[in-house]
Amino acid sequence: MEEYFVKRPLNRPPTHPGEVLREDVLPVLDLSVSEAARRLGISRQQLHRVLACTHPITTEMALRIGKFAGNGPGLWLRMQQAYDLWHAGQRMKAELSKIETVASAESRA
């Protein structure tokens, strides 16, 4: 699988990488969760938590999935980062609106 970049619409949250793995990768490979977990070298429970979108893709998991899918860990980490940033931004929206942006000396000149 080749790596690609997607610009998402701003009006919806990014997709959790576990959902991509569950809905796109595993069905194409025609693998059960048990078989995918075995090939990834993790427990079924650990994979189920990722597929249920209740646990993040860690760097170690990104390395495993990237090797497994053949598209490298960067894609999986960027998907997780986009997901985390969007949700944190939503939770912190009111707090962030109170923080004034400080312009650098270069931009003021």
Secondary structure, DSSP 8 states (H G I E B T S, - for coil): ---------TTS----HHHHIIIIIHHHHT--HHHHHHHHTS-HHHHHHHHTTSS---HHHHHHHHHHHTS-HHHHHHHHHHHHHHHHHHHTHHHHHTS-----HHHH-
